Amino acid sequence: MGGVSVYHRMCMLVLADLFVLAVGGAVCWALASPHGCFTPTETLPPRDPLATTRSLAPGAPLVARTLNALLLFIPFVCAETVVLSLISPLCTASATRIIVRALSSLCTGTLFWHVSFVLFGAEVFEGPEKTFMLAALVAALVTVPGVAVLGWERSAWHMQLFSSPPVHAYTPLQEFGNVDRHSLVHFTYVVPGIAVVLGVWVGAFPLPLDWDRVWQEWPITGVAGALLGRAVGSLWGLACLTFHAQGAAFYSKEW
């Protein structure tokens, strides 16, 4: 029963995580304003060569509101991750250690993703706050949950990133019943994290297109891709985890 309870607890935590993030994101968006810490600053050059005034870009207010919403949403995500890590059966660290891991991984993860986005084509000197806030969001959605559970051990990260959870070669563990710890971490943390990164990458596709939409601005599409990737990745990981548990139960039967 203990193994079954662990599996079901992780399923409930994944669903609770999606629900809390959706509600928190909606509240942060409702509270955000285009005239908060970030204000619309992007302007378009005048169409008349003799004119000296510049008009505000159509997407500038939406960009400013998105950045201001992220100022509220990113701390919320980190706090929610700490709370879920405290009640997760996969995390055995103390509350103090989890908080330290969350803060350190948010800082290092933001730096890592910011440099990665710049290397992939993001502007360095024009609007660096946009790339920075997107990097912080990705760090909160990907790096913080992973480090909270796995810590900074290189061997644990290497095992999760470069090895797949076995089904046919399944080794049952008494404390997890039909699902081993590697699979639980892989499907509930690694798969959603990969989906977030892929979502940001796919979100960059509409930027060069000539659709002339107000949301077609950096980092709006990247933020939308990251959040959508987190939702799809969590549901996909949950489905894979269920399939894996059923397969493991099948292969562990004594016929």
Secondary structure by P-SEA (a helix, b strand, c coil): caaaaaaaaaaaaaaaaaaaaaaaaaaaaaacccccccccccccccccccccccccccaaaaaaaaaaaaaaaaaaaaaaaaaaaaacccccccaaaaaaaaaaaaaaaaaaaaaaaaaaccccccaaaaaaaaaaaaaaacaaaaaacccccaaaaaaaccccccccbbbbbcccccccaaaaaaaacaaaaaaaaaaaaaaaccccccccccccccaaaaaaaaaaaaaaaaaaaaaaaaaaaaaaaaaaccc
